[in-house]
Structures are given as structure tokens and as C-alpha cells.
């Protein structure tokens, strides 16, 4: 019985080591700069017209 326990223990240990969780933060995440939002706001005003802007963020805008 002892001869079966060792291979089973090794297999169980190998499976546990192979299933380790690795967390990597996304490299494309960037904090918005106020300058980016200001630039997009200017573009939104030119495109939508004053008072016609629904939403603005650092990457896009939406007209009403």
C-alpha cells in the first residue's frame, strides 16, 4: 500500500503546483489626464456645438 501512496502524493503535489494562480495587471490601463479630457471637450464643442454635449471623457464624447 505504501508503494501506491508515493506516486499518488507526487501526482497530487504536481497538480497543485501547476494550478497556481498568476495575476498580472493589464498594461494598457492608463489613468486619464485632465489635459486629455480638456482636449476632448474642445473637440466636442466644435463638433456638437455649445450646449449640445451629452458626455465627455478622455477618449470620446457624445452629443445630445
N, C-alpha and C positions, 0 to 999 in steps of 0.2 A: 504494500500500500504506500509506503514511503517513496518508492521509485516513481509513482504516478503524481505525487504531490509536488515534487520539484519542477517538472516541466509545466504543470498547470500554474504554479506560482510565477514562473518566469514568463509565461504567456500573459498572465494577468498583469504583471508589472509592465511588460512591454506595451500592452494595450493602454494602460493608464498613462504611460509617458507619451504615447503617440496622440492621445486625445487632449493634450494641454491646450488651453485657450490662449490665443495671442490677440491682443487688442492694439491696433495701430490707428492713430488719429489720421483723418483724411488730410492730405497735403494741400488740397485745393481750397480748404476753408480759409477765408480771409475776412478780417474784421473791416467793416465799411468805414471808409474815411469820410469825414464831413465834407471834404473837398469834392469827393465823388458824388455825394448827394446834391451839393450845390450846383455842380456841373450838369447833372441830370435835371435839376429843377429849371435851369436856364433853357435847356433843350425842350422841356415840357412846355414852358411858357411860349417859346417860339412856335412850337408845333400845335398846341391846343388852343392857345390864346389865354390872356389873363382871366382868371376866374373860372376857367373851364377844365382845371386839372383835378382829377379824382384822387390819384395816389402817386407818390414818387418814392423810389428807393434808390440805392446806389447803382442798380443795374438796369432799371426800367421805370416807365411811368405809364399812367392810364388817364386818358381824357374822359370827361363826363359824357 
